[in-house]
Amino acid sequence: MENVFISASQEALILTVLVSGPPILAALVIGLVLAIVQALTQIQEQTLSMAAKIVAVFGVLYLAGYWMASHISRFAYLIFSEFPKWIH
């Protein structure tokens, strides 16, 4: 019984990393590119990089949102369908 909870927790953590990865990577890449551009042009505008990161994250969420939601809903269905077996 203990192994079931450990494997469910492990799968939840892996799913969290998998689903949060694309928006975080998009923000990282955009931030790095804009930091290099700002360093080369000596433009030190903070709102420029923040606005670009927000647009990039929302763009990734728009493009990959269905994929993310399908993984999350599949995991939720698995947890809710297996839960009655775990409590007996």
LOBASE-976340 format. One line per 4 residues: number of its first residue (from 0); their letters; for each residue x, y, z of N, C-alpha, C, O. Coordinates in pm, whole numbers, plus 50000, padded with zeros to 5 digits. Atoms other than C-alpha are relative to their C-alpha. Last residue first. Example, Ala and Ser with C-alpha at 12.3 -4.5 7.8 and 13.67 -1.06 7.14 Angstrom:
% LOBASE-976340
1	SA	49918/49881/49994/51367/49894/50714/49923/50109/50073/49974/50220/50090; 50089/49881/50000/51230/49550/50780/50090/50120/50000/50194/50118/50066
This chain:
% LOBASE-976340
87	HIWK	50049/50129/49947/49025/49958/50151/50113/49905/50021/50091/49792/50066; 50050/49982/49863/49141/50321/50117/49943/49871/50059/49910/49868/50177; 49894/49971/49903/49366/50258/49819/49947/50006/50143/50021/49974/50236; 49922/50121/49975/49108/50084/49602/50105/50022/50110/50141/49929/50183
83	PFES	50079/50095/49919/48871/50378/49637/50075/49869/50030/50055/49809/50135; 50010/49964/49860/49152/50613/49523/49914/49903/50082/49954/49867/50193; 49929/50098/49916/49228/50435/49196/49982/50027/50149/50013/49940/50231; 50054/50134/50024/48966/50617/48986/50066/49895/50088/50003/49795/50122
79	FILY	50137/50013/49949/49039/50954/49142/49941/49862/49976/49859/49816/50055; 50001/49989/49854/49417/50921/49096/49859/49979/50055/49840/49903/50151; 49933/50117/49942/49396/50795/48739/49994/50002/50152/49963/49900/50214; 50091/50113/50019/49142/51059/48639/50059/49874/50061/49988/49797/50126
75	AFRS	50110/49982/49904/49363/51329/48790/49901/49885/49989/49853/49835/50090; 49949/50033/49867/49665/51194/48599/49890/50012/50105/49879/49928/50193; 49975/50144/49997/49476/51193/48271/50049/49956/50137/50007/49852/50188; 50130/50067/49984/49341/51542/48344/50016/49848/50001/49942/49779/50072
71	IHSA	50050/49977/49864/49693/51674/48405/49866/49929/50022/49844/49869/50127; 49917/50075/49905/49834/51515/48090/49947/50015/50143/49943/49918/50219; 50028/50142/50019/49543/51639/47878/50083/49914/50095/50033/49815/50148; 50128/50034/49937/49567/51987/48026/49968/49852/49983/49909/49791/50073
67	MWYG	49985/49994/49855/49936/52014/47938/49873/49955/50070/49877/49876/50164; 49911/50111/49963/49883/51899/47579/50017/49994/50152/50011/49886/50211; 50079/50122/50015/49587/52134/47538/50082/49879/50042/50031/49789/50109; 50099/50013/49894/49786/52422/47681/49918/49873/49992/49889/49811/50095
63	ALYL	49986/50130/49935/50086/52373/47456/49896/49976/50108/49906/49878/50182; 49964/50106/50094/50023/52651/47204/50002/49861/50064/49962/49764/50001; 50102/50009/50103/49832/52890/47431/50029/49882/49906/49938/49808/49869; 50121/50056/49938/50055/52821/47730/49888/49985/49898/49809/49890/49905
59	VGFV	49975/50142/49978/50360/52875/47510/49878/49934/50064/49842/49822/50027; 49997/50065/50131/50221/53206/47389/50023/49850/50012/49957/49771/49944; 50138/50016/50044/50129/53308/47743/49992/49934/49863/49899/49859/49835; 50062/50102/49915/50487/53237/47854/49854/49979/49958/49809/49865/49949
55	AVIK	49947/50132/50035/50634/53427/47559/49933/49890/50082/49898/49785/50027; 50056/50037/50130/50408/53729/47612/50047/49862/49959/49968/49783/49906; 50142/50027/49980/50498/53740/47980/49933/49957/49870/49854/49863/49868; 50013/50129/49931/50869/53707/47903/49853/49963/50020/49816/49847/50002
51	AAMS	49968/50104/50097/50851/53989/47647/49988/49861/50063/49941/49767/49998; 50112/50011/50093/50673/54215/47894/50024/49890/49898/49931/49816/49863; 50112/50060/49929/50934/54145/48161/49880/49981/49907/49815/49877/49911; 49977/50143/49982/51226/54205/47925/49883/49932/50071/49850/49818/50038
47	LTQE	49988/50065/50130/51096/54538/47804/50018/49850/50016/49950/49772/49950; 50133/50037/50046/50980/54647/48149/50003/49930/49865/49912/49852/49834; 50047/50123/49937/51334/54632/48283/49864/49956/49949/49836/49836/49942; 50141/49985/49974/51483/54889/48042/49945/49868/50053/49944/49768/49981
43	QIQT	50029/50066/49873/51861/54896/48058/49855/50024/50041/49827/50083/50145; 50135/49959/49962/51949/54970/47695/49964/49922/50126/49958/49799/50123; 49997/49921/49877/52326/54933/47664/49865/50064/50033/49858/50172/50092; 50048/49866/50037/52291/54803/47307/50001/50096/50117/49973/50215/50098
39	LAQV	49931/49952/50119/52506/54494/47362/49959/50142/49963/50043/50221/49919; 49859/49977/49967/52396/54439/47720/50075/50056/49880/50163/50141/49895; 49991/49880/49916/52031/54488/47629/50144/50030/50038/50182/50146/50049; 50030/49884/50085/52061/54239/47342/50011/50129/50081/50066/50227/50032
35	IALV	49886/49981/50090/52231/53984/47568/49981/50123/49911/50073/50201/49891; 49889/49951/49917/51969/54032/47838/50124/50023/49914/50196/50121/49934; 50017/49857/49976/51696/54003/47574/50109/50058/50089/50146/50175/50073; 49981/49928/50127/51829/53669/47454/49986/50150/50022/50068/50228/49972
31	LGIV	49859/50004/50036/51866/53536/47808/50028/50079/49873/50125/50155/49866; 49924/49916/49907/51521/53650/47915/50148/50004/49967/50211/50110/49975; 50030/49860/50032/51360/53504/47603/50078/50094/50091/50132/50195/50045; 49938/49968/50128/51537/53171/47659/49976/50146/49962/50070/50215/49922
27	LAAL	49854/50002/49986/51450/53154/48028/50069/50042/49871/50160/50124/49872; 49961/49879/49927/51089/53260/47978/50151/50009/50015/50208/50118/50007; 50026/49885/50088/51045/52993/47710/50040/50131/50068/50103/50216/50005; 49893/49995/50101/51216/52733/47930/49980/50117/49905/50077/50181/49864
23	IPPG	49879/49954/49932/50981/52814/48219/50116/50012/49901/50193/50108/49906; 50007/49857/49972/50675/52794/47995/50127/50054/50068/50170/50166/50039; 50003/49911/50118/50790/52459/47847/49984/50149/50031/50057/50228/49972; 49875/49981/50075/50898/52294/48176/49990/50095/49882/50070/50188/49874
19	SVLV	49948/49864/49977/50591/52345/48393/50126/50029/49919/50170/50144/49914; 50097/49899/50042/50408/52045/48248/50054/50142/50018/50025/50231/49938; 50029/50012/50142/50698/51802/48262/49909/50111/49951/49931/50167/49844; 49882/49955/50074/50820/51916/48603/49974/50000/49850/50015/50093/49780
15	TLIL	49982/49858/49971/50473/51886/48753/50119/50057/49923/50111/50166/49866; 50098/49927/50079/50415/51552/48581/50013/50151/50021/49999/50228/49926; 49952/50005/50139/50738/51417/48729/49905/50077/49909/49950/50149/49820; 49884/49911/50011/50629/51534/49074/50055/50003/49858/50093/50109/49808
11	AEQS	50047/49862/49989/50286/51377/49036/50115/50099/49987/50101/50202/49922; 50059/49964/50128/50438/51050/48910/49948/50144/50001/49955/50213/49900; 49891/49988/50097/50660/51035/49217/49946/50040/49862/50004/50126/49796; 49930/49874/49970/50369/51105/49446/50113/50023/49901/50135/50136/49856
7	ASIF	50090/49892/50040/50164/50830/49280/50065/50137/50025/50051/50228/49944; 49998/49992/50146/50461/50591/49305/49907/50110/49949/49938/50175/49849; 49869/49951/50044/50508/50669/49673/50004/50013/49849/50055/50112/49796; 49993/49857/49970/50138/50635/49747/50133/50059/49954/50137/50172/49903
3	VNEM	50097/49934/50087/50120/50299/49572/50006/50150/50020/50005/50226/49924; 49939/49981/50131/50439/50179/49739/49908/50071/49903/49954/50142/49814; 49911/49885/49993/50284/50235/50081/50064/50030/49865/50086/50146/49830; 50082/49881/50000/50000/50000/50000/50087/50126/50000/50055/50225/49934
